[in-house]
Amino acid sequence: MATKLAALIALAAFLAGPAASEAASICFNGWLKLPTYNPVLCRPRPDVQTRQRRPAPSGSGLTSGYYNTRCPSAEKIVTDAVKKAVDANPGIGAGLIRLFFHDCFVRGCDGSVLLNTTNSKNSDTEREGPPNQNSLRGFEVVDEAKAAIEAACPDTVSCADIVAYAARDASYFLSDRKINIQMPGGRYDGRESFSNETDQLPGPFSNLPALQGSFAAKGLTSDEMVTLSGAHTIGRARCLFFSSRFSEMDSA
């Protein structure tokens, strides 16, 4: 189902290009734009719409230097893996920042975006959701760091913390070492992941009230929305998400 929906989103985005009317239907929280209302693709989904949306964890209980005694080399291993990846392809750094954002916005910063299959044998995970499928990058960097950390300190460092440290280090290297964030650790890994929950992510076709609503549901202000969205100003974007605005640009 996720694969079909992702393909429909790609097709619909192209069909709803410059010729799309002002009355175009925006579905899946701004990830799908259709020239006209489609009752199949845009109908409310009770399983998601009625689910209680929990704000992302505020960070209570997390501490800087969390692994200093548990696994002293953990953060350096992540930093080395990220540096190697960003030196080879700076775009991976942007991907790691986005990976952290997409992880935190669904179920909190729990690493659930990494799962291919859950303990309950569900393979239709967040990775397969329309905002993420064939779009998220940086998994291989997390995998490399995780493997090295497991060799040094088995069963100690969570994947959720590795994703967070990787985003921190990507910001550091991409900013020419000007952004230096004290990233706390101590996150637990999530064991469940569902593609249909990725509709919580703010979509590229959302209007301002919809975007504000998406962030407010996570306990975030409009100022914080602007700050977090700034992470999308580096790296690459998929053409289908902004090609409809070409007609507004100076062709020269």
N, C-alpha and C positions, 0 to 999 in steps of 0.2 A: 504494500500500500504506500509506504513512504517513497519508494522508487517511482511509482506512478505519479504521485503528487509532486515530487520534485521535477519530473519531466513536464508536467502540466504547468508548473510555475515558470519554467524556462520558456515554454511555448507562449504562455499568456503574456509574459513580460515583453516579448517581441511583438505580439499582435497588438498589444496596448501601447504602442509607441506614440509618436507625435500626433497621430490621428485620433487617439483616445479622447473621448469627451470628458467634460468636467464631471459628468455623472458616473464615471467609471467606478466599478465596484472594487473595493479594497478588502481583501480577505486574508485569513491566516495571520492576523495581527500585522498587516502591512507587508507581508511577503508575497502576496499574490494580487496582481492588478488586472482586472478584466474590463473590456470595453462595455459590457452589459452585465447585468446581474445573472449569475448562474446558480440556480437553487441547489445543484449537486455539490459544487465546489465551495459555495459560500454559506451553506446552511449552518446554523449553530451546531456545535458538537457538544452535547450534554456532558459527555465523559470528561471533557476538559473545562468547559465553561462553568460548570457548577462545582469544580474542584476548588477547595480552599487554597488560595495562593499564600504561601508562607513567605514572609520577608526573608531575604538572604541573611545569614548569620552576621551579627555586627562585629565579630572578632573577639568577643568576650572569651577569655580563657587562652587566647593565643599569646605567645611571648617571643620576642626577638632572641636569637641564639638558642632556640628550643633544642637543637641537636648538638650543642657544644660538648656535652658529656655523653649523650646517647650515641652520636655518630659524628665525631668532629670533622670528618672530611666531606660530609654530605653536601653542604652548600658550595664548596669549591668544586666538587664533581659536577654539579649542575652548571656552575659558571663556566667551567672548561668546555662542557658539551655545547653550551649556547654560543660561546665565543667561536668555537670551531665552525658551527653551523652558520653564524652570521658573517664570519669572514668569507665563507664560501658563497653565501647567498643572503644579502641583507634582507630580502623579502621574507625569509624564514623568521627573522626577528619580529616583523609585523605580524606574521602568522601566530607566533607564540603569545603575543599580547592579546590578539583576538581570541585565541583558544582559551585563555584565562577568563576573559570577559564572558564568553559563551558558556563556560563551565559555571561560573558564579551566578549567572542570571537564572539558571534552571536548577532548583534544589540546593542552591548555595554552592560555595567553593569546595566541592567534595570529590572532584575528579571523575564524576559520573559521565562526563563527556568522552572519556577515554574508552569506555566499555564497549566491546563488541557483542558480548553475551553476558547476561546477568545470572545470578545464582538460581533464579526462577526460570532459567532457560529462555528468557526473552532475548531475541536477537534484533528486534526492532527498536534499537536504542537511540539515544540523542544523536549519535553520529549519523544516523539515517534520516534525521529530521530535515525538512526542506531548507532551513537556514544553514545547515551544516554539511549536508551530503555533497561530496566532491568539491568542497569549499574550504573547510578547515584545514590548516596546515600546521606542521610542527610535531606531529605525533612521533616521528622517528627520533627527534631530539629528546623527547621525554623518555622514550624507550631506551635510548642509549644511556642516559643518565641513570635511569632506574636499574638497569643491568649492572652498571658499575657500582652503584650504591649497595645493591643486594650482595655483591661480591665482598664488599667491605664491611657491611653491617646488615646482615640478613634480618628481614621482618622487623624493621625499625622505622624506616622513613616512609611516609604515606605518598602515594602518587599525587594526591591533592596538593601537598606541599611542594612537590617537584614542579607541578604546573605553575604554582605561584612564584617560586624562585626563578623559574625560566622566564616568566613575564617580566619580573624585576630585572633580570640580567639583560634581557633583550632591550628594555628601555635604556639601560645603562650604556650598552655598546652602540645602539643606534643614535643616542644623543651625544656621542663622542665623550662619554663618561661624565656628562653634566647632570644627568638625572640619577641620583643615588638613593634609592628607597630602602628604608629599614623594613624589610618584609618579615613579619612574625611567622612562626610555625606552630604546629600542633593540631593541624586539621586531620579529621578522620576521613577515610575513603568511603564514598557511597557505594552501596551494593545494588541499587536499582537505577534504571535509566530507561526512559520512554521517549520515542520519537515525537509523539503528539504533544509532549510538554514543551517542545521547542517553540510553540506558538507564543510563549511568553516573551521571547526575544523581540526587541523593537525592530520593525521591518523598514526597509528602504522606501516603501510607498506610504508609510504612515504620515498623517498630518500632525500638527503640533499637539493638539489635545490628546490624541492617541499615544504619542510618544511620552508626554507627561504622565499619562495614566499608567503606561507600562513601567516607568521608573518609580512612580509613586507607590505602585503595588509592592515594590521591593524596599520601601522606606527611604527612597532617594528623592532629593529636591531637584528643581529645574536646573539650578546651578551645577549640581553634581551630574545631572544628565549631560550638560554641555561638556563638562570636564571629561567624563568617561567616553563620550562620543568622539572626543578629539583623538583618541587612539586610532580611529579609522582614517586619519589624515596621512598616514604613512602606508607604504606597501601598495598592493594592487587591489582593484575591485573588479568584480565580474561585470562585463559590459552590459549584460541584460538588465542590471539593476539601475543603470543610469542612462541608457541609450535613448529613453523616451524624452530626455531633456536636451538632446542634441539640437532640436529645432529652435531652442531658446538661445543658442550660442552663436557667436559670430563665426561663420564658416571659414573666415580667413585666419 
